[in-house]
Amino acid sequence: MISELKAGQLTQACTAQELKAAESAGGSPATPAAPVIGQPRAREALRLGLGIDAEGFNTFVTGIPGTGRLTAVKGYLEELARAAPSPPDWCYVYNFQEASQPRALSLPAGRACQLKEEMKRLVGEAMQALVRAFESEEYASRRRRIAEHLEQQQALLTSAINEKAARESLLIKQTPWEVFSVPLRSGEPMTDDQFNALPVAEQHRIQEAQSRLAGDITEVLQQTRRLEKEARQQVEQLEQDVARLVIGDLVSDIRDLFKDLAQVVAYLDSVQQDIIGHLPEFLVSQKPEPGTPVPAHADFLKRYDINILVDQAGQQGAPVIIERNPTYNNLIGCTEKESVLGNLVTDFTMIRAGSLHRANGGFLVIRAEELFRTFYSWEALKRALRNREVTLEDLADQLGYLSIKTLRPEPVPLQVKVILVGAPTYYYLLYQFDADFRELFKIRADFDTEMERTPQYTAQYLDLVERICQREGLPVPDPGARALLVEYGSRLAGDQQKLSTRFGELADILREAGHYARSRQAAFLGPEPIRQAIDQKQYRSSLVQEKILDLIRQQQLLVETTGRRTGQVNGLSVIELGDLSFGRPTRITCTVSPGRGGIIAIEREAELSGPLHTKGVLILAGYLSGQFAQEKPLSLTARITFEQNYSPVDGDSASSTELYALLSSLSGLPLRQDIAVTGSVNQQGQVQAVGGINEKIEGYFELCRLQGLTGDQGVLVPGANLRNLMLKEPVLEAVEKGQFHIWAADRVEEGIELLSGRQAGSPREEGTVFGLVQARLAQFAEALRDVRPGESPDGSGAATQQPAPLAAANPAPEAGGPAGTAA
């Protein structure tokens, strides 16, 4: 039985009792799950994914934008992170064995800076101490003794060889290039002429003596070189002993500070050995001569620097990093380069951390949309999670485009929980086509767009309102404003028993209402600023809606709101344009004639019909066949269209309206034009729920108010949509005063009785709607009985039109796009 709805059924007002119940339910202590409001499924998924310390249990958070996904996840993670231990510092140091492979050191939080300062102090003090040591009298004295000992040994060798030469009447002479002997006569060196004047036998004797002496000279020279080498070694050993004594004491002080860290102790030992092994470079790099060119090793001391990659000194608990620009370098890190004389150079001090380094030991949150928009970031993230380490490589090397000699830093072990936040589409595509994704992101946290309107969730909803006002410095809402905000949440959800979780829109309304309240210098946020913010939001975007209503008022778009017409019904569609969604009344007409064409959707023939609308039209044929074609086949051609609609039509929410127009044409009964209709229908004649019910009702109400309310106008809606009604105050007031009516129908029979004023009856009952339809169909069958296939009933020979393939919609909210219409 059709029923007319009362004003109290058209919304779910938030009463003082509901607010009181919410206040009673809102006194629970804060928990880590508190930031995740009205999302029990997502909260449990987050708890599981973040609680399991095993490979692959990272989390993908799905949901539409505006549901507070990122804010809720951030708040949840920050609560968990406070109780977690602080991760270690990470730094890179010079590798004294292989300079191109810097070493990664891990230190407890805050101690990397301490090591850097100690190394800086070590280098400064070592230089000063070494200069003092090498300029000391003791060092000079020990070095002189080595030199004197060398001179003595060399003098003994020289004296011995000279004595031997004298016995052979030879004199040893030395030039910068060679050492040789010269024969003597009367104590004076012979000239060439004197030597040639000697008898041949004497010449041979002297030459043999020179040959024997040459061997002795060679041996003396070898002994001299050995002595010089030993002296140099003694000097080097002396320098190392002095340096070891000086450096050892300085390094020992630092070693004591880090004796609990084996890696650091090993590094300090390497530093000590490197300074001792590179004393000339170490000292020259500290004292370049004024006015002289900078030597090639002027940056030698950079090798003793500490490159702090991640400093956790001020970190309380585990880090929570939100990477808003996840490029490859921002995610993995990079090695910077600088130009020197036209060449790009780098060293370990130019290694920079990525967000994976900063989040190591904690949590990393990334928007999926941003991650997949940047080149190679997704592959790099998967590799890091799969290998459980961050390997810092240039992108060109990764892709194999360019192979150059550069740094190969030691990988940093990775222990991080990654949370991707994105639309469900990304999750489905990745799960289907990326096997690595299924192994690395085993947890899905799905954020719903609505939550139950229970005292507990209402309390959380209002608590969020309070937090937004406190954070934004807005006036505190009073009970009237709180009640209105609860009703607005149900309006956004499109359900009397639910609240919307699109908290972004709620926050925008609060900010705008706060602006209006401040302009009035109000101490509290009352319902009027809230109502003004909601109305103004609608007004700013409703220009297109007003233009359409104006065209109807000018009768350029023909929509009647009074009288009766045969084969004509006012249907309701929804148009979505960005942030605006509004109902548009549309005249739906139907004409019938004898024929074999069946039901023809003109929109389908004009290629303006979407598959969902076309399915609804096919369902009409199924309904007619079930009701009126049990004894003989249907013999009609019916054409149905949305009048003056030139944009695409989709959705099946007008299928009941089309059926009423069809029944009116077949029965010849005129239908009320002051009632607009919406609702989907199935083949059994049941009226099904549709989307956008509030916008459809309010759209027709605005048209009736524009043309003048008569007291008879109203809307026929599916009974299944009763819980979705959250209508605005003007509509409620008109219903309360009897100026506007809303009926709910569960079956087609109920709807056609209201529209036609005639009992639906059955096909066998004469005078009823269905009886008249059956009689008209019988007339059509009789008219076609003697018509051959391919001829029209009037004998013109024109072939009847065959129905084209058709399709349709479900009762979800429908839209036809910026230029489209949702039926």
C-alpha positions in Angstrom: 0.0 0.0 0.0 1.4 3.4 -1.0 2.1 5.7 1.9 2.6 9.5 2.2 5.6 10.3 4.3 5.5 12.6 7.3 8.1 15.3 7.8 9.7 13.3 10.7 10.4 10.5 8.2 12.3 12.7 5.8 15.3 13.3 8.0 17.0 12.1 11.2 17.2 15.1 13.5 19.9 15.1 16.2 18.1 15.5 19.5 19.4 16.6 22.9 19.0 13.0 24.0 21.3 11.8 21.2 23.9 14.4 22.2 23.7 13.4 25.8 24.1 9.7 24.9 27.1 10.7 22.8 28.6 12.6 25.7 28.1 9.6 28.0 29.8 7.3 25.5 32.7 9.6 24.8 34.6 9.3 28.1 36.9 6.5 27.2 40.7 7.0 27.7 42.9 7.8 24.7 44.3 4.8 22.8 46.6 4.5 19.9 43.5 3.7 17.8 41.8 6.9 18.7 42.8 8.9 15.6 41.2 6.3 13.4 37.6 7.4 13.8 34.7 5.1 12.8 37.0 2.7 10.9 37.1 -0.5 12.9 38.1 -2.6 9.9 41.0 -0.3 8.9 42.1 0.1 12.6 42.4 -3.7 13.0 44.3 -4.0 9.7 46.7 -1.3 10.8 47.2 -2.9 14.2 48.0 -6.2 12.6 50.2 -4.9 9.9 52.2 -2.7 12.2 52.4 -5.3 15.0 53.8 -8.2 13.0 57.6 -8.0 12.7 58.0 -10.1 9.7 59.0 -9.6 6.1 56.3 -8.4 3.7 53.8 -7.2 6.3 53.6 -3.7 5.0 50.3 -2.0 4.6 48.3 -0.5 1.7 45.6 1.9 3.0 42.7 2.3 0.5 39.8 4.7 0.5 38.6 7.7 -1.4 40.2 11.1 -0.8 38.7 13.2 1.9 38.0 10.3 4.4 41.0 11.4 6.5 43.2 8.4 5.5 46.5 10.2 5.7 45.6 12.2 8.9 44.3 9.1 10.6 47.3 7.0 9.7 49.7 9.7 10.8 48.0 10.1 14.1 47.9 6.3 14.7 51.6 5.9 13.8 52.6 8.8 16.0 50.9 7.1 19.0 52.7 3.9 18.3 56.0 5.5 17.6 56.1 7.2 21.0 56.3 3.9 22.7 58.9 2.4 20.3 62.7 2.7 20.9 64.6 5.4 19.1 66.5 3.9 16.1 70.3 4.4 15.7 72.2 7.1 13.9 73.8 6.3 10.6 76.8 7.9 9.1 79.3 7.2 6.3 83.1 7.2 6.9 86.1 7.0 4.6 87.1 3.5 3.6 90.9 3.5 4.0 91.2 0.2 2.1 89.0 1.1 -0.9 88.2 4.8 -1.2 85.3 4.3 -3.7 83.4 2.1 -1.1 82.5 4.3 1.9 81.6 2.4 5.0 78.3 2.8 6.9 78.5 3.0 10.7 75.6 2.6 13.1 75.7 4.4 16.4 73.1 4.8 19.2 70.9 7.8 18.8 72.8 11.1 19.2 76.3 9.7 19.2 77.0 10.3 15.5 77.3 14.0 16.2 79.6 13.2 19.2 81.9 11.1 16.9 81.9 13.9 14.3 83.0 16.5 16.9 85.6 14.2 18.4 87.1 13.5 15.0 87.2 17.2 14.2 89.0 17.8 17.5 91.3 14.9 16.8 92.5 16.2 13.5 93.2 19.7 14.9 95.0 18.5 18.0 96.9 15.9 16.0 98.3 18.5 13.6 99.4 20.8 16.4 100.9 17.9 18.4 102.7 16.5 15.5 104.2 19.9 14.5 105.4 20.4 18.1 106.8 16.9 18.2 108.7 17.2 14.9 110.0 20.6 15.9 111.2 19.4 19.3 114.9 19.2 20.2 114.7 15.5 21.1 113.3 14.6 17.7 116.0 16.7 16.0 118.7 15.2 18.1 117.7 11.6 17.3 117.5 12.4 13.6 121.0 14.0 13.8 122.4 10.9 15.4 121.0 8.8 12.5 122.5 11.2 10.0 125.8 11.3 11.8 125.9 7.5 12.0 125.3 7.4 8.3 128.1 9.9 7.6 130.5 7.9 9.7 129.7 4.6 7.9 130.0 6.3 4.5 133.4 7.9 5.6 134.8 4.5 6.5 133.8 3.0 3.2 135.2 5.9 1.3 138.5 5.8 3.3 138.9 2.1 2.6 138.3 2.4 -1.1 140.6 5.4 -1.3 143.5 3.5 0.4 143.1 0.6 -1.9 143.2 3.0 -4.9 146.3 4.7 -3.6 148.1 1.4 -3.4 147.4 0.8 -7.0 148.5 4.4 -7.8 144.9 5.3 -8.7 142.7 8.2 -7.7 138.9 7.9 -7.3 136.9 10.7 -8.9 133.2 11.2 -8.7 130.8 13.1 -11.0 127.1 13.5 -10.8 126.7 10.6 -13.2 129.5 8.2 -12.3 132.4 7.1 -10.1 135.7 6.1 -11.8 139.4 5.9 -11.1 142.3 7.9 -12.6 146.0 6.7 -12.7 148.6 8.8 -10.9 152.2 9.8 -11.8 154.2 11.5 -9.1 151.0 12.0 -7.1 149.2 13.8 -10.0 146.5 12.4 -12.2 147.8 11.4 -15.7 146.5 13.1 -18.8 145.4 11.1 -21.8 148.6 11.9 -23.6 150.7 10.7 -20.7 148.8 7.5 -20.4 149.1 6.8 -24.2 152.9 7.4 -24.0 153.3 4.5 -21.5 154.4 1.2 -22.7 151.6 -1.1 -23.7 152.4 -3.5 -20.9 152.2 -0.7 -18.4 148.9 0.4 -19.9 147.5 -3.1 -19.5 148.6 -3.3 -15.9 146.9 0.0 -15.1 143.7 -1.0 -16.8 143.6 -4.3 -14.9 144.0 -2.4 -11.7 141.2 0.0 -12.6 138.9 -3.0 -13.4 139.6 -4.6 -10.1 139.0 -1.2 -8.4 135.8 -0.7 -10.3 134.3 -3.8 -8.8 135.3 -2.6 -5.3 133.7 0.8 -6.1 130.5 -0.8 -7.1 130.4 -2.8 -3.9 131.1 0.4 -1.9 128.3 2.2 -3.7 125.9 -0.6 -3.0 126.8 -0.6 0.7 126.4 3.2 0.7 122.9 2.9 -0.8 122.0 0.2 1.8 123.2 2.5 4.6 121.1 5.4 3.2 118.1 3.2 2.9 118.6 2.0 6.5 118.9 5.6 7.6 115.7 6.5 5.8 113.9 3.6 7.4 115.3 4.7 10.7 114.0 8.2 10.1 110.6 6.9 9.0 110.5 4.6 12.0 111.4 7.5 14.2 108.6 9.6 12.7 106.1 6.8 13.1 107.2 6.2 16.6 106.8 9.9 17.4 103.5 10.1 15.5 102.2 6.8 17.2 103.1 8.2 20.5 101.3 11.5 19.8 98.4 10.1 17.9 98.0 7.1 20.1 97.2 9.2 23.1 94.7 11.3 21.2 92.9 8.4 19.6 92.9 6.5 22.9 90.8 9.2 24.5 88.2 8.9 21.7 88.4 5.1 21.8 87.5 5.2 25.5 84.3 7.2 24.7 83.2 4.6 22.1 84.7 1.4 23.6 81.2 -0.2 23.6 80.9 0.1 19.8 83.2 -2.3 18.0 82.7 -0.8 14.6 83.7 2.6 15.8 86.8 1.3 17.6 87.9 -0.5 14.4 87.4 2.7 12.5 89.5 4.7 15.0 92.3 2.1 14.7 92.2 2.6 10.9 92.3 6.4 11.4 95.4 6.1 13.6 97.2 3.8 11.1 96.2 6.1 8.2 97.5 9.2 9.8 100.8 7.5 10.7 101.1 6.1 7.2 100.4 9.5 5.5 102.3 12.0 7.7 103.7 14.1 4.8 100.2 14.5 3.2 98.6 15.1 6.6 101.0 17.9 7.6 101.3 19.5 4.1 97.5 19.7 3.8 97.4 21.6 7.0 100.2 24.1 6.2 100.2 25.2 2.5 102.8 27.8 1.7 101.3 31.3 1.4 101.0 32.4 -2.2 101.6 28.9 -3.7 99.1 26.9 -5.7 96.8 24.6 -3.7 98.4 21.2 -3.9 96.4 18.3 -5.3 95.9 16.8 -1.8 94.6 20.0 -0.3 91.4 18.2 0.7 93.3 15.3 2.1 91.8 15.8 5.6 88.3 15.3 4.4 88.9 11.6 4.6 88.8 12.0 8.4 85.4 13.7 8.3 82.1 12.0 9.4 79.2 12.3 7.0 76.1 12.0 9.3 73.4 10.4 7.2 70.7 10.2 9.8 70.8 12.0 13.2 68.3 10.7 15.7 69.6 12.9 18.5 66.2 14.7 19.1 64.0 11.8 18.2 61.6 10.6 20.8 60.6 7.1 19.8 60.5 5.8 16.3 60.4 8.2 13.3 57.2 8.7 11.3 58.2 10.1 7.9 55.6 11.2 5.3 57.3 11.4 1.9 55.3 13.9 -0.2 57.6 13.8 -3.2 58.9 10.2 -3.6 61.3 10.7 -6.4 64.1 8.1 -6.7 66.7 10.3 -5.1 64.3 11.5 -2.3 63.4 7.9 -1.6 66.7 6.1 -1.9 69.2 9.0 -1.3 71.8 10.3 -3.7 75.5 11.2 -4.1 75.8 14.8 -4.9 78.5 16.1 -7.3 80.2 19.4 -7.7 82.0 20.9 -10.7 85.7 21.4 -10.4 87.5 22.8 -13.5 84.7 21.4 -15.7 84.7 18.0 -14.1 82.1 16.5 -11.8 83.7 15.2 -8.6 82.3 13.6 -5.5 83.3 12.0 -2.3 81.7 10.2 0.6 80.9 13.5 2.4 78.4 14.3 -0.4 76.2 11.3 0.2 72.7 12.4 1.2 70.0 10.4 2.9 66.6 9.4 1.4 63.4 9.0 3.2 64.0 5.3 3.6 67.1 6.1 5.7 65.3 8.7 7.8 62.4 6.3 8.4 64.7 3.3 9.2 63.6 1.8 12.4 60.2 3.5 12.1 57.4 4.1 9.6 57.3 5.6 6.1 54.1 6.9 4.6 53.8 7.5 0.9 50.8 8.5 -1.3 50.5 5.8 -4.0 49.5 8.4 -6.6 52.8 10.3 -6.1 54.9 7.2 -5.9 53.7 5.8 -9.3 53.9 9.2 -10.9 57.7 9.4 -10.4 60.1 7.3 -12.6 61.6 4.1 -11.1 60.6 4.9 -7.5 58.3 1.9 -7.2 61.0 -0.5 -8.4 63.5 1.0 -6.1 61.2 0.8 -3.1 60.4 -2.9 -3.9 64.1 -3.7 -4.2 64.9 -2.1 -0.8 62.0 -3.9 0.9 62.8 -7.2 -0.7 66.6 -7.0 0.1 65.9 -5.3 3.5 68.7 -2.8 2.8 69.1 0.6 1.1 71.7 0.4 -1.7 72.6 3.9 -2.8 73.2 3.9 -6.6 72.9 6.5 -9.3 69.8 6.0 -11.4 71.8 5.9 -14.6 73.7 2.9 -13.2 70.5 1.2 -12.3 69.1 1.6 -15.8 72.4 0.7 -17.4 72.5 3.8 -19.6 75.9 5.0 -18.3 78.7 3.2 -16.6 81.2 5.5 -14.9 83.5 5.1 -11.9 81.8 6.6 -8.9 81.1 5.8 -5.3 79.6 2.5 -4.2 78.6 3.2 -0.6 78.1 0.2 1.7 74.3 -0.7 1.9 72.4 0.3 5.0 70.4 -2.5 6.6 66.7 -1.6 6.5 64.0 -2.2 9.1 60.9 -0.1 8.3 57.2 -0.4 8.0 55.9 1.2 4.7 52.4 2.4 4.5 51.1 3.3 1.0 47.9 5.4 0.9 45.9 5.4 -2.3 42.7 4.7 -4.2 41.3 1.1 -4.3 42.0 1.1 -8.0 45.8 1.1 -7.4 45.5 -1.8 -5.0 43.4 -3.9 -7.4 45.8 -3.3 -10.3 48.9 -4.0 -8.3 47.5 -7.1 -6.7 46.5 -8.4 -10.1 49.6 -7.6 -12.2 52.5 -7.2 -9.7 53.6 -10.4 -8.0 56.1 -8.5 -5.8 53.3 -6.3 -4.4 51.4 -9.3 -3.0 54.6 -10.4 -1.3 55.6 -7.1 0.1 52.2 -5.5 1.0 50.2 -8.3 2.7 47.9 -6.1 4.7 45.1 -3.9 3.3 43.5 -1.3 5.5 40.3 -0.2 3.8 38.8 3.2 4.9 35.0 3.4 4.6 33.2 6.5 3.6 30.7 6.2 6.4 30.3 4.9 9.9 27.3 3.9 12.1 25.5 6.7 13.8 25.8 5.2 17.3 26.5 7.1 20.5 30.1 5.8 20.5 30.8 6.9 17.0 28.8 10.1 17.3 31.0 10.9 20.4 34.2 10.4 18.3 32.7 12.4 15.5 32.0 15.4 17.8 35.4 14.9 19.5 37.0 15.4 16.0 34.9 18.6 15.6 36.4 19.8 18.9 39.9 19.0 17.9 39.5 20.7 14.5 38.2 23.9 16.3 41.1 23.8 18.8 43.7 23.2 16.1 42.3 25.9 13.8 41.6 28.4 16.6 37.8 28.4 15.8 35.0 29.2 18.3 33.7 26.3 20.3 30.5 24.9 18.8 27.4 25.1 21.1 24.9 22.2 21.4 22.8 23.5 18.5 25.8 23.6 16.2 26.9 20.2 17.3 23.5 18.7 16.5 23.5 20.4 13.1 26.9 19.0 12.3 25.7 15.5 13.2 22.8 15.9 10.8 25.2 17.2 8.1 27.3 14.1 8.6 24.3 11.9 7.9 23.4 14.1 4.9 26.9 13.5 3.4 26.5 9.8 4.1 23.1 9.8 2.5 21.8 7.6 5.4 19.8 8.4 8.5 21.6 5.8 10.5 25.2 6.6 9.4 27.7 9.5 9.5 30.1 10.4 6.7 33.8 9.9 7.2 34.6 12.6 4.6 36.2 14.6 7.3 37.9 17.0 4.9 34.5 18.4 3.9 33.5 18.6 7.6 36.7 20.6 8.4 36.0 23.0 5.5 32.5 23.7 6.8 33.9 24.4 10.3 36.5 26.8 8.9 33.9 28.7 6.9 31.4 28.8 9.8 34.2 30.0 12.1 34.8 32.8 9.7 31.2 33.8 9.8 31.1 33.5 13.6 34.1 35.8 13.9 32.6 38.4 11.6 29.7 38.5 14.1 32.1 38.6 17.0 30.3 35.5 18.5 31.9 33.8 21.5 30.6 30.4 20.4 29.9 28.7 17.1 26.1 28.5 16.8 23.9 26.7 14.3 23.4 29.8 12.1 27.1 30.1 10.9 27.0 26.3 10.3 23.8 26.6 8.2 25.2 29.6 6.4 28.4 27.8 5.5 26.4 24.8 4.1 24.1 27.0 2.1 26.9 29.2 0.8 28.9 26.1 -0.3 25.8 25.0 -2.3 25.2 28.5 -3.7 28.8 29.0 -4.9 28.5 25.9 -7.1 24.9 26.0 -8.2 25.1 28.4 -11.1 24.4 25.6 -13.6 21.4 24.4 -11.6 19.9 27.9 -11.5 20.4 28.2 -15.3 18.5 25.0 -15.9 15.6 26.1 -13.6 15.6 29.5 -15.3 15.2 27.7 -18.7 12.3 25.7 -17.3 10.7 28.9 -15.9 11.0 30.5 -19.4 9.4 27.4 -20.9 12.5 26.8 -23.1 12.8 23.4 -21.3 9.3 22.0 -21.0 8.4 20.5 -17.6 4.9 20.8 -16.4 4.1 20.7 -12.6 0.3 20.8 -12.9 -2.4 19.0 -14.8 -2.5 15.5 -16.4 -1.0 14.1 -19.6 -1.1 10.7 -21.3 2.2 9.0 -21.9 4.1 11.7 -20.1 5.8 11.6 -16.6 8.2 13.9 -14.8 11.4 12.0 -14.2 14.3 12.9 -11.9 17.9 12.6 -12.8 21.1 13.7 -11.0 23.9 15.8 -12.6 27.3 15.9 -11.0 29.7 18.7 -11.8 32.8 18.6 -9.6 31.7 19.4 -6.0 28.1 20.0 -7.1 25.4 17.3 -7.3 21.8 18.4 -8.0 18.6 16.9 -9.3 17.2 17.9 -12.6 13.5 17.3 -13.5 13.1 15.9 -17.0 10.0 15.1 -19.0 9.8 11.5 -20.1 7.4 10.6 -22.8 6.3 7.4 -24.6 4.3 6.7 -27.7 2.9 3.3 -28.8 1.6 1.8 -31.9 1.0 -1.7 -33.4 4.1 -3.2 -34.5 6.8 -5.7 -33.9 9.6 -3.3 -32.8 9.2 -3.8 -29.1 10.4 -1.1 -26.8 12.7 1.3 -28.5 14.9 3.7 -26.4 15.4 6.8 -28.6 18.5 7.7 -26.6 19.9 4.3 -27.6 19.2 4.9 -31.2 20.9 8.3 -31.0 23.9 6.8 -29.2 23.2 8.8 -26.1 22.3 5.9 -23.8 24.8 4.3 -21.5 24.7 0.5 -20.9 23.0 0.9 -17.5 20.1 2.9 -18.8 19.8 0.5 -21.7 19.5 -2.5 -19.3 16.7 -0.7 -17.5 14.8 -0.4 -20.8 15.3 -4.1 -21.5 13.8 -4.8 -18.0 10.7 -3.0 -19.1 10.2 -5.4 -21.9 10.7 -8.3 -19.4 8.1 -6.8 -17.1 5.5 -6.3 -19.9 6.1 -9.9 -21.2 5.6 -11.3 -17.7 2.4 -9.3 -17.2 0.7 -9.1 -20.6 2.2 -11.7 -22.9 1.4 -15.0 -21.3 -1.2 -16.1 -23.9 0.0 -14.3 -27.0 3.2 -12.4 -27.9 3.5 -8.6 -27.6 2.6 -6.8 -30.8 3.6 -3.2 -30.3 6.3 -0.6 -31.0 6.9 1.8 -28.1 9.3 4.7 -28.3 10.5 6.2 -25.0 12.7 9.3 -24.6 14.0 12.0 -22.3 12.6 15.1 -23.9 15.0 18.0 -24.6 18.0 16.1 -23.4 21.0 16.2 -25.7 23.7 14.8 -23.4 24.5 11.2 -22.5 22.0 9.3 -20.2 23.0 6.5 -18.0 21.6 4.7 -15.0 18.4 2.8 -14.4 16.8 5.0 -11.7 14.3 6.3 -14.3 13.1 2.8 -15.4 10.0 2.9 -13.2 9.2 6.4 -14.6 9.6 5.0 -18.1 7.3 2.1 -17.2 4.6 4.5 -15.9 4.7 6.5 -19.2 4.5 3.3 -21.1 1.5 2.0 -19.1 -0.2 5.4 -19.5 0.3 5.3 -23.3 -1.1 1.8 -23.5 -4.0 2.3 -21.1 -4.8 5.8 -22.4 -5.0 7.1 -18.8 -3.5 10.5 -18.2 -1.0 10.8 -15.4 -0.4 13.6 -12.8 2.2 16.1 -13.9 2.5 17.5 -10.4 4.3 14.4 -9.2 7.8 13.6 -10.2 9.0 10.0 -10.1 12.3 8.2 -9.4 13.0 4.5 -8.9 14.4 1.5 -10.5 12.2 -1.4 -11.3 12.8 -5.1 -11.8 11.0 -7.7 -14.0 8.7 -8.6 -11.1 7.4 -5.0 -10.7 9.2 -4.2 -7.5 10.5 -0.6 -7.1 14.1 -0.6 -6.1 16.3 1.9 -4.3 18.3 4.5 -6.3 21.1 6.9 -5.6 21.0 10.7 -5.2 17.5 10.6 -3.7 17.9 13.8 -1.6 19.2 15.8 -4.6 16.4 14.5 -6.8 13.6 15.5 -4.4 15.2 18.9 -3.7 15.7 19.6 -7.4 12.0 19.0 -8.1 11.0 21.0 -5.0 13.1 24.0 -6.2 11.3 23.9 -9.6 7.8 23.7 -7.9 8.7 26.5 -5.6 9.9 28.6 -8.6 6.7 28.0 -10.5 4.5 28.2 -7.4 3.6 25.6 -4.9 0.0 24.4 -5.3 -0.2 22.0 -2.3 -0.6 19.0 -4.6 2.9 18.6 -5.9 5.3 16.0 -4.7 7.7 13.2 -5.5 7.2 9.4 -5.6 10.2 7.6 -4.3 11.1 3.9 -3.7 10.2 2.7 -0.2 13.6 1.2 0.0 15.1 4.7 0.0 13.4 5.8 3.3 16.5 5.5 5.4 18.5 7.6 2.8 16.3 10.7 3.2 18.1 13.6 4.8 16.3 16.5 3.2 16.9 20.2 3.8 14.8 22.4 6.0 12.8 24.2 3.2 11.5 20.9 2.0 10.7 19.7 5.5 8.8 22.9 6.2 6.8 22.6 3.0 5.9 19.0 3.8 4.9 20.0 7.3 2.6 22.7 6.0 1.1 20.4 3.4 2.5 22.4 0.5 4.7 19.5 -0.8 4.2 15.7 -0.6 6.5 12.7 -0.7 5.1 9.2 -1.3 6.9 5.9 -1.0 6.0 2.9 -3.2 7.3 -0.6 -3.2 5.6 -1.9 -6.3 4.7 -0.5 -9.8 1.0 -1.1 -9.0 1.2 1.4 -6.2 2.9 4.0 -8.3 0.5 3.8 -11.2 -2.5 4.0 -9.0 -1.2 7.2 -7.4 -0.3 8.8 -10.8 -3.4 7.7 -12.7 -6.0 7.7 -9.9 -7.2 4.3 -11.2 -6.8 0.9 -9.5 -4.0 -1.1 -11.1 -6.0 -4.3 -11.0 -5.0 -7.3 -13.2 -4.9 -7.8 -17.0 -8.2 -9.7 -16.7 -10.0 -6.9 -14.8 -11.8 -4.5 -17.1 -11.6 -0.8 -16.3 -8.4 -1.2 -14.3 -5.1 0.1 -15.5 -3.7 -3.3 -16.3 -7.1 -4.3 -17.9 -6.9 -1.3 -20.2 -3.3 -2.2 -21.1 -4.2 -5.7 -21.9 -7.2 -4.6 -24.1 -5.0 -2.2 -26.0 -2.3 -4.9 -26.6 -5.1 -7.2 -27.9 -6.1 -4.5 -30.4 -2.5 -4.2 -31.5 -2.3 -7.9 -32.0 -5.6 -7.9 -34.0 -4.3 -5.1 -36.2 -1.1 -7.0 -36.9 -2.8 -10.4 -37.5 -3.2 -9.9 -41.3 0.0 -7.9 -41.8 2.8 -9.8 -43.4 6.3 -9.5 -41.8 8.2 -6.5 -43.2 5.0 -4.4 -43.7 3.6 -1.7 -41.5 0.1 -2.0 -40.1 -1.1 0.8 -42.4 -0.2 -1.2 -45.5 2.6 1.1 -46.6 5.1 -1.7 -46.7 7.6 0.0 -44.5 9.5 -2.5 -42.4 9.0 -2.2 -38.6 12.1 -1.2 -36.6 13.9 -4.0 -34.8 15.1 -3.3 -31.3 18.7 -2.6 -30.9 20.9 -4.3 -28.2 20.3 -2.5 -24.9 21.8 -2.2 -21.4 21.3 -0.6 -17.8 22.2 0.5 -14.2 22.2 -0.4 -10.5 20.9 1.7 -7.6 24.2 3.2 -6.8 24.6 7.0 -7.1 24.7 7.7 -10.8 26.1 10.5 -12.8 26.5 11.3 -16.5 29.7 13.4 -16.2 30.0 17.1 -16.5 27.8 17.2 -19.6 25.8 14.1 -18.8 22.6 13.1 -17.1 22.1 10.3 -14.6 18.7 8.8 -15.0 
